[in-house]
Amino acid sequence: MKSQLTADMPTTERLLLETVRGLPSQRVVQVLDFARWLHTQSTSDNFGEEEITEAELAAEEVAWQATFEANKDNFRAMAREALNELDAGKTLEMVLVDGKIHPR
């Protein structure tokens, strides 16, 4: 069943643009990043209800491990860069408080 908003795309688009225009620029970037991420997700009406077999899960784990191994040096470089920026005071440490991320 489609909601009222999705049935009226011009209204939905207008509301989306009005909402995004009122956000700080960093939030706009986050909205764009989220929208791009949504494009990578399943468009199934049963989002989150797809059955994943053990074989599919195992194949996904193998693919992740291969990706990680192929990019391990890049991940380490990014971690070093983040730690250097933290040490230089260019960024804030993040902590988890009551299930939410906050700068320290």
N, C-alpha and C positions, 0 to 999 in steps of 0.2 A: 504494500500500500504506500503510495507516494504522499508526502506531506504537502500542505498547501503551498509552501515555498518552492518546492521542486516542480510543482505543476505549473507555476507561473515564473518561468526563468527570467524574463525581463525584470520583474520585481525583485527576485532573488539576487540578480546581478547588481541592481541598483543598491540594495541593502548591503551587499558585500562591499561594494566600492565605498559607500558612505561610512561603513564601519572601519574599513582599512584606512581611509583618509584621516580618521580621527586618532590613529595610533602613532606613537613615536616611531621614528625611522627604524630603530632596531627591531621593534615588534613587526613592522611591515616585512622586514627581511625574514623574520621567523615564520610569518604567515606564508610567504612565498616558498620557503623551504618546506613547510608542512604540505602545501599544495603539491609541490613536486614529489614529495614522498608518497602522497595519496595516489599519484599516477602509477606508482610501482606496486600498489596493493591490488588485491583481488576485487573485482567489481561484482562478485556474487551477492545476491540478495541475502544470503545466509552468512554474512561476514562473521568470522569467528567461529562458525559452526562446521567448517570443513573438516572432514575426517582425514587425518594424516596417518598413514600406515607406518609401521616400524621401519620398513625398508626405505620409505621416503625420508623419515627422520634421520636414519643412519646415513643416507646419501647427502642430506643437507649438512650433517655434521662433518662428513668427509670433505665436502665442498668448502665449508668454513675453514677447516684446518688447512686445506691447500691454499686458500686465499691468505690466511694469516701467515703461513710459512713464506709465501711468495712476497709478502709485504712487511715482514718482521722488522727489517732495517728501517723502513719508513716509519713504522709505529714507534720504534725506539727513538728515532730522530725527533718525531713530534713530541714525545714525552720529555726528551732532553730540552727541547725548545720551551715547552711549557714550564718546566722546572726553572730554567734560566730566567724566564720572564717573571716568575713568581719571586725568585731570589732578587731580581733587579727592581722589584716593586712595580712592575708594569701591569700586574694583574692581581686579583684578589683570590685567596684560597677559598674554596667552597666547602661548606659543611652541611650535613643533613640534620635538620631540626624538625621534629614532629612530622617526618616523612616529606619535608620540602627542602629544596636546596636554597641555601643562603650564603652570601659572601661573609667571610670572617673578617 
